């Protein structure tokens, strides 16, 4: 007599039948629909993210839909580039002043984060340093590992940082002025209102930008390359279209699924420790970010929420999506994130080598 299979076994059999990536998207879609029904902020991204996170913690056989992640970021790059209208040139003076604060901002976060991870988490110097750097998740994990840091801890900390910020920030922003970021939020026009010619133009712009950025070895090539090409098209007036609302929401679904599945295989205890540690640091980080947003917003005459989104290190794609849903200046937000990530990817290893060399000479 055979024993009936339990829920986990049945899900495992389903995963084998349709594939772990497809199962993850199915679970992400259910989570997104639940968030739509509850009218929660950014349902297509946050709903998918939380559903896949819970499934990951339940040890379900999920896998990030890797073949779809790069094309998704290309779509988001095109979307962000569409925000660079001819009017963008008028904000360049304010943009230059605002960008000047990014360097001291990153330095302050490092001065807070490195001792935090050293003393409270007990991380070694290399891991603590690169865990504290508010750069891109894959970049900081890879560079920190090359320098001798703990790759697993770095990946967990930076994944948790993005998860926490993306989870909390929409609720904060939505409550500031009563803005609706729920299921009713629109990211573009319906697909039926975008001409086929415009859709082909945007598609070609995304592919060419991606290819060119890879050839030039640009940081964040999948977003930055399409963004630059799309921005050139829109600033020049060749097009004023952007990808349809349905396509953008689909991109959010894939992005949220990918974030939620990033915890597959991690032990529950390790995830809990990372979340607790990151929550503590995020309180200080968001306090610094809010203070900088008030200062920069006043000096550069830019809306507080736009500056907050431009400086908050929650991931380029995620922060741009929140800015888009909120109706903020997406071009302004995007330029800051590109600059911050490039600054950290280039500068953080140089500063670390200098500190290590200085420490060696003084010992």
Secondary structure, DSSP 8 states (H G I E B T S, - for coil): ------HHHHHHHHHHHH-HHHHHHHHHHHHHHHHHHHT-TTIIIIIHHHHHHHHHHTT------HHHHHHHHHHHHHHHHTT--GGGGGGHHHHHHHHHHHHHHHHHHHHHHHHHHHHTS---HHHHHHHHS-S-HHHHHHHHHHTT--HHHHHHHHHHHHHHHHHHHHHHHHHHTT---STT--SS--GGGS-HHHHHHHHHHHHHHHHHHHHTT-TTHHHHHHHHHHHHHHHTTS------HHHHHHHHHHHHHHHHHTTTT--HHHHHHHHHHHHHHHHHHHHHHHHHHHHHHHHHT--HHHHHHHH--S-HHHHHHHHHHHT--HHHHHHHHHHHHHHHHHHHHHHHHHHHHHHHHH-
